[in-house]
Amino acid sequence: MSDTADERYMKEALKQAKKAAAIMETPIGCVIVRDGKIIARGYNKRNLKKNTLAHAEILAINKASRVVGDWRLEDCTLYVTLEPCPMCAGAIVQARIPRVVIGAMNGKAGCAGSVVDLLRHPGFNHQAQVETGVLEEDCAAMLSGFFKELRRARKEAKAALTSEAKKAILDTTKETS
């Protein structure tokens, strides 16, 4: 069974998400396609750049705008592994991106239908066509695996710190007796 175009491009977005995970960023990846070619890629770099705006979608939109030579990305499709947040959904609307393909939905902060639907809001002068659930299991598994590992590592670090603190207290107690 061959992959659909949406699946092929979502696999490219997943590769970007893996880059984010490799630098301990939330693994969200994005690619922007125009005329059947990827013109921009992005992955989360908020911690690396110490910048709230360094979301995968924002970075990819910036790159695509440079490639196209315009802020309007009216003939592009954006592929993202996790449903966009309010900031990214707003940027998508402002960039006039007509089609957005989403891997996993985000029940906590998603703005393409989960919490609110900014991409198809009738009050805006631009709405996007939204496709959801493309490689959803792969996208969701990457995120849940990342956070599971992060919790495990934090628990391990806390246990090590607690063990060192107990040893320091015992050493101090021995010295004063």
Helices and strands as residue ranges (DSSP letters): H 5-22, E 29-34, E 37-43, H 46-49, H 56-68, E 76-82, H 86-94, E 99-104, E 129-131, H 136-176
